[in-house]
Amino acid sequence: MQITRQADYALRAILYLSRLNKNARAATRLIAEEMQIPISFLAKIVSQLSIAGLINTSRGARGGVSLVREPQKISVLEVVEAIDGAPTIHLHVLSERTAQFIKHYVRLKKSWLIN
């Protein structure tokens, strides 16, 4: 599976935040500099991650960005889905037998793909 550049940047931002002390906030400017993310991309990414409930944001002198949950409770899939949407499985590239198995016997649950 390939991810978009935007999802890559989102993962970098989450990784940066995961290294902070609990309840610590980081300025988006600092995240952008440290993780080599263009600030214009990061502004949109922060908004999407916030809407997805993965980070908190606050403005002002004591503002910044922080994780909503402990880092080990945030999966790569959650971050990618927040940015790119749910991944799709292209059954036409699988063997017929595998495709039939997936179609008829497996109900892929989102919870299987996260922690």
MOJOFEN-V86345 format. One record per residue. SS is DSSP state (alpha for helix, beta for strand, coil for the rest). PHI is phi in whole degrees, -180 to 180 (NA if undefined). NEAR is the number of other C-alpha atoms within 12 Angstrom. Layout:
((SS;PHI;NEAR) (SS;PHI;NEAR))
This chain:
((coil;NA;10) (coil;-102;11) (coil;-114;22) (coil;-76;18) (alpha;-61;18) (alpha;-63;30) (alpha;-66;31) (alpha;-60;28) (alpha;-64;35) (alpha;-63;44) (alpha;-63;35) (alpha;-62;28) (alpha;-64;44) (alpha;-64;42) (alpha;-60;25) (alpha;-59;29) (alpha;-64;38) (alpha;-68;29) (coil;-86;20) (coil;-80;20) (coil;-65;14) (coil;-55;15) (coil;68;21) (coil;-76;23) (coil;-114;29) (beta;-130;34) (coil;-73;29) (alpha;-61;35) (alpha;-59;23) (alpha;-68;20) (alpha;-60;34) (alpha;-59;27) (alpha;-66;19) (alpha;-66;19) (alpha;-102;22) (coil;55;20) (coil;-116;28) (coil;-58;24) (alpha;-58;23) (alpha;-65;17) (alpha;-68;24) (alpha;-63;34) (alpha;-59;25) (alpha;-68;22) (alpha;-63;38) (alpha;-60;42) (alpha;-61;23) (alpha;-66;28) (alpha;-67;35) (alpha;-69;26) (alpha;-61;18) (coil;-75;23) (coil;80;20) (coil;-94;36) (beta;-135;35) (beta;-105;28) (beta;-129;29) (beta;-149;20) (coil;-98;14) (coil;106;11) (coil;-60;9) (coil;-104;13) (coil;-80;17) (beta;146;25) (beta;-123;36) (beta;-146;36) (beta;-74;35) (coil;-80;25) (coil;-122;18) (coil;-63;21) (alpha;-56;27) (alpha;-70;17) (alpha;-101;17) (coil;-114;28) (coil;-94;24) (alpha;-60;28) (alpha;-59;27) (alpha;-59;32) (alpha;-66;39) (alpha;-63;34) (alpha;-64;31) (alpha;-62;33) (alpha;-98;32) (alpha;-103;26) (coil;86;18) (coil;-68;19) (coil;-69;21) (coil;-113;14) (coil;-104;14) (coil;-93;13) (alpha;-66;15) (alpha;-68;14) (alpha;-93;10) (coil;-91;14) (coil;-65;12) (alpha;-57;12) (alpha;-64;14) (alpha;-65;17) (alpha;-61;17) (alpha;-64;14) (alpha;-60;15) (alpha;-64;18) (alpha;-64;17) (alpha;-101;11) (alpha;-117;11) (coil;-111;12) (coil;-110;11) (coil;-65;16) (coil;-96;9) (alpha;-57;15) (alpha;-64;11) (alpha;-70;12) (alpha;-96;16) (coil;-118;17) (coil;-15;13))
